[in-house]
Amino acid sequence: SRVNTAYSRVRCGVEKFFGTLKRSYGIARTKYLGIAKNQLQMDLVASCYNVKRTINILNEQTKAALRPA
């Protein structure tokens, strides 16, 4: 249905992010008993994910700019 198609576009991006956290960063469950410690860990992991993704995007753009037309 159209509603499912609309939801799947959003869900795809979210699931990709959480899948990367689980697969690459080992974040399948929380490690600490306090909310503050778990929040800090997730913030740090999300920051690392963003830095890594930014580097990959910049590398792709650089490679595309260097390709002959």
C-alpha positions as CSV (number, residue, x, y, z in Angstrom):
1,S,0.0,0.0,0.0
2,R,1.0,3.6,-0.3
3,V,1.2,4.1,3.5
4,N,3.6,1.1,3.8
5,T,5.8,2.6,1.0
6,A,6.0,5.9,2.7
7,Y,6.9,4.3,6.0
8,S,9.5,2.0,4.4
9,R,11.5,5.0,3.1
10,V,12.0,6.4,6.6
11,R,12.4,2.9,8.2
12,C,15.1,2.0,5.8
13,G,17.4,4.9,7.0
14,V,16.7,4.2,10.6
15,E,17.3,0.4,10.3
16,K,20.5,1.0,8.4
17,F,21.8,3.1,11.2
18,F,20.9,0.6,13.9
19,G,22.2,-2.3,11.9
20,T,25.6,-0.5,11.5
21,L,25.7,0.1,15.3
22,K,25.0,-3.6,16.0
23,R,27.3,-5.0,13.3
24,S,30.3,-2.6,13.4
25,Y,30.2,-1.1,16.9
26,G,28.8,-4.1,18.9
27,I,25.9,-2.1,20.3
28,A,23.2,-4.8,20.6
29,R,22.5,-4.2,24.3
30,T,23.2,-1.5,26.8
31,K,26.4,-2.0,28.9
32,Y,25.7,0.1,31.9
33,L,23.0,0.3,34.6
34,G,22.5,4.0,34.5
35,I,20.6,6.0,31.9
36,A,23.3,8.8,31.9
37,K,26.2,6.3,31.2
38,N,24.2,4.6,28.4
39,Q,23.2,7.9,26.9
40,L,26.9,9.0,26.9
41,Q,28.0,5.8,25.2
42,M,25.3,6.1,22.5
43,D,26.2,9.8,21.9
44,L,29.9,8.8,21.5
45,V,29.1,5.9,19.2
46,A,26.8,8.1,17.1
47,S,29.5,10.8,16.9
48,C,32.0,8.2,15.7
49,Y,29.5,6.9,13.2
50,N,29.0,10.5,11.9
51,V,32.7,11.2,11.6
52,K,33.3,7.9,9.7
53,R,30.4,8.5,7.4
54,T,31.5,12.1,6.7
55,I,35.0,10.8,5.8
56,N,33.5,8.2,3.4
57,I,31.3,10.8,1.7
58,L,34.2,13.2,1.2
59,N,36.3,10.4,-0.2
60,E,33.6,9.5,-2.7
61,Q,33.2,13.1,-3.7
62,T,37.0,13.4,-4.2
63,K,37.1,10.3,-6.3
64,A,34.2,11.5,-8.4
65,A,35.9,14.9,-9.0
66,L,39.1,13.2,-10.1
67,R,37.5,10.9,-12.7
68,P,37.9,11.9,-16.3
69,A,34.7,13.2,-17.9
